[in-house]
Amino acid sequence: MKTVAALCVAPNSVYKTMPGVDAYDKARDVRQFAGGMAVVAHPPCRAWSAYTAHQAKPEPGEKELGLLCADWLKREGGVLEHPAHSRLFAAAGLPAPGKRSGDLFTVPVLQAWWGYPMRKETWLCFSRVDVRMLDFPYSEHDSRAGLGDRRRQQLMSKHQRAATHPDLAQWLVAAARMAHPALEAA
């Protein structure tokens, strides 16, 4: 089993319980990551939000982690997850959904497909992964059924809103393991 690095995860992240995953949280600073393996990158998003960056209060150096994670994605392969319409994509030169840039390809998804309790529109940028080989678990999500997404969000804690659903984490790790190594220049 190929080891995968999970970058910028929460202190109590599901990634820390997964075999073959080398997790980097705030205590184990991602700036110490030495590379050598594909990544699943979850850079902090509040400073990059298309809708709320103006009111975000990121910690010093937090915004730069997004660019660092994008660099690791390009160097090592794997997948980067960020909210839909994130400004990180333009700043880091990552392609918009449905677009390709070299080995990079971005796909819009709903985290509800993996069991998250809300739609949670997300962009996944893959590097050196053949997205045609991925099995996206598309399913309908009717936010009108029972509690709507907005009401659900109000009832969820900050941690619950930010947490990666275990099924999505497993899927992202499997996708990152499919990343082929970079071809060395001759």
BELFEN-V933457 format. One record per run of one state. SS is the DSSP state (H for helix, E for strand, L for the rest). FROM is the first residue (numbers start at 0). LEN is the number of residues. If there is no record, write none. Layout:
ss:SS from:FROM len:LEN
ss:SS from:FROM len:LEN
This chain:
ss:L from:0 len:3
ss:E from:3 len:4
ss:L from:7 len:6
ss:H from:13 len:4
ss:L from:17 len:3
ss:E from:20 len:4
ss:L from:24 len:5
ss:H from:29 len:3
ss:L from:32 len:6
ss:E from:38 len:3
ss:L from:41 len:4
ss:H from:45 len:3
ss:L from:48 len:4
ss:H from:52 len:3
ss:L from:55 len:6
ss:H from:61 len:15
ss:L from:76 len:1
ss:E from:77 len:6
ss:L from:83 len:4
ss:H from:87 len:5
ss:L from:92 len:4
ss:E from:96 len:1
ss:L from:97 len:2
ss:E from:99 len:2
ss:L from:101 len:2
ss:E from:103 len:7
ss:H from:110 len:4
ss:L from:114 len:6
ss:E from:120 len:7
ss:L from:127 len:3
ss:H from:130 len:3
ss:L from:133 len:15
ss:H from:148 len:7
ss:L from:155 len:2
ss:H from:157 len:5
ss:L from:162 len:3
ss:H from:165 len:12
ss:L from:177 len:9
